[in-house]
């Protein structure tokens, strides 16, 4: 017998496969049961692994107070990054891989050691981090018109899409990520402004939350993983080919170059 979680996972997977956004899944799993929504996410993760995908990291969503208030929740969420989701700065990103993309600037953490601690602290994150990079997360939703509540986005892998990473690594030694200013420009015009403080006060705090949450769920952060720590400012819709450049104080810049063509991943 098909369960409601399996029905929800199938709906989202069909939307991804066909490129046609679907109805929200909260009609199947409700709009408050976050653990059930993570169960839907886990079904899709297992299916992707069975198809040969590899987990290479995690992403954190709902890191800003404004967005959490919009969804009526008081904590962030997380999703899984797979090996076919990442692009280097400036590398063409084919729009055909996406349904309803939006971009947001973030700090990406690359871990040197595991963080397998259900009570992980900021100090644990600082010790475990190898380096950080400027990043653009390309969020996406399989749900039509972004008509989502908390369970919809959690079930939909925290509205993950793709991401681009800068190519210059930076040490966290002496770097206060809360003070990092950010601007995203689209074809030379500013379209989003923010700072590290918009991400749970400091992106390091966000990663510490993630470390505790995934360790509690039996899937701790591992050495080498890429962690997208959360948006530093408002996300911006992507409606056509073009270039988005994010500049982060002290961390350089990163570009997402959207095209009508480009190789599949």
N, C-alpha and C positions, 0 to 999 in steps of 0.2 A: 504494500500500500504506500502511495506517495504521501509524504508528510507535508505540512505547510511550509516548513523550512526548505524542503527540496523543491516545492513549487516555486517559492520565491527565488531560489538560486537559478532554477531553470528559466524563469522569466527574464532575469538580468543577463544570463548567459546568452539567451536568444537575441536580446537587444544588442549586445556586443557583437555577436556573430553576423547579424543582418544589417547593422548600422541604423536600425530603426528604434528610437527610444520607446520605452515601455511605460505602462502605468506604474504608479508607486506600488511598493510591496507591502505597505502598512495595512492594506486591506486583508492581507494574509497573516501577518505576524503582529499586528497592533502597532501603536505609535509610541509605546513607552518601554517595551521589554528589550533592553539593550543586549542582554545576554543571548536572547534568541536571535537578534540581528547579527551578533558575532558568529553564531552557529551557521547562519546563512553564508556569511563571508567565508567561514572555514570550509564549507562544502565546495565553494568555488576555488579556494586555494588548493584543496586536495585534487580537484579535477585538473587544474593547471599543472600541478606537479606530475600527475599521471600522464599528461600530454608531453612531458619533457621539460617544462619550465623549471627554473631554479629561483629560489628566494635569494635576493641580494641585499635586502634591507627593509626598512619600514618607513611609513610616513605618519605624521601627526596632523590631525585636522581639528577644527573648532578650537583653536588656541586663543582667539580674541574674545573679550567679554561681549562685544557687540554681536558677534555671530552666535555665541552660545545663548545669549538672550533671545535671539531670533528663533532658535530651535527649542527654547524652553528647557535647556539643560544647564548643568553647572559643572561640567567636566568635558575635557576634550575626547577625541576618539582616535583610532589608529587604523591603518591599512597596511598591506604588504606590497613591497616593490619586487618585481620580477626582472629577470635578466634582459628581457626585450623592451623594457620601458625607458631606458636611459639614452640620452644623446649628449654629445659634447657640445660646448658652446660653439655656435655658428654652424653646426651640422644641420642640414635640411631636415625638417620635421614634416612628414606628409600629413596634410589635413585629413586625408581619407582614413587615417587610423583613428580619428576622433569623431565624436558625435556633437557635443555642445561645449567645446573647450573654453576655458578661462585660464589666465595666467596669474601667478602671484610669486613675489620674490621671497626667498627663504635662505636660511643658513643650513648647509648640509654638513653633517658630522660623519666622519669615517672613523670607525672604532679600531683601536689597536688590540684591545683585549675584550673578552666577554664581560657582560654585566649580568650576572645570574643572581640577583639579590632582590627579594621581594620588598626590601626596605631601602633600596638604592637612594643615595643622596646626591646632591650637586657635586660634592667632592669625589664621589665614585665616578660620576660622568666625566669630570675633568681629568681624573687619572686614566680613564679608559680611552679617551679620545686621542687618536693619532693626529688628525688635522681637520680643519674645517674649510669649506669651499662656498663661494657664492653659487646660488642655485635659483632656477626658475622651475616651480612646479606647474605642470599643465594639468589642472584639475578637469574632470569631465564627469558627466552623469549619464547613466543609462536610462534614467527616469525622465520622461518627456517634460520639457519646459522647466527643468530643475525644480519640479514640484515635490520637494523633499521635506521630510521631518527627520528626526534623529535616527529612527530605525531604518529609514530608507537609505540614508547615506552610509551608516555603519554596514548594512547588508551589502551595499554596492562598493565594498572595499574602500570605504571612507572617501568615495567620489574620486578615486585615483584615476589618472590618465597616463601621462608620460612626464618626463622631467629632463631638464638640461643642467649640466654641471660646468662650472668654471674649471679652468685647467691650472690654476695657481693655488697650491695648498698653503694654509696659514696655521701657525701654532696658536693655541689658546693662551699661552703664557703671556700675561700682561694685557690680554685683550678683553675688554668689557663689552660683551655682545649686546647688552641692554642699550648701550650708547651708539650702536651702529645705525647711522641714518641710511635710508633707502629711497631710491626713485626708480620707477620704471618709465621708460620712454618708448613710444610707438612711432616708428618712422621719424624720430627726432623730437616728438612732442611729449611732455610729461603727462602720464595718465594715472599714476598711482604714487603716493608718497607715504612713507612710514618709518618705523624704527624697530630695533630689536626689543624695545620695551613693550611693543604691541603684542609680542608673542609670550603670553603668560608672565610678563615682567622681564623675562630673559629667556632666550632659546635654550640655555642650559637647564633651566627649571623644567621646560617642556620635555626635554630628553630624559630627565630624571623621573618625571611622571610616567613616561612611556616605559622606561626600564622596569619600574615597579609593576606596572599593569601587565606587561607581557610575561614577566617572571611569575606573577601570580597565576597566569593562565597557562603556564607550562611551556612557553615558547620564548625563552629569554634572548636578549640581544647578544649577538655573536661577533667575535673579532672579524674585521673586514667589512662588516655591514655598513651600508649608507643609510643615514637617518635624515629624512627631511623634517626639520624641526617645527615648521609652522609658518604661516604667513606673517610678514612684517608690515603689511598694509593691505588696502582693498584689492580684491581680485578684479581682473579686467577681461571682458569677453573677447574672444578671437572669432572674427566673422569672415575673414578672407586672408589670402597670403600676405605676409608682411613680416617685419622684424620688430621684436620686442627686446629692449636692452635694459637689464637691471643693473644699477650701480649701487654697491654697498660700501659705505665708508670703511676703509681699512681692509676690505676683502676683494677689491677690484670689481670687475663687471662680468656679466654672463649674458649671452644672447640666445633667444629662441627664434629660429628662422623658419617660418611656416611657408610651405610650398604646396602647389597642386600635384606635385609628383614626389619622387624620392623613394628610396628602397624600403621594402617591407622588413620588419623585424620578426 
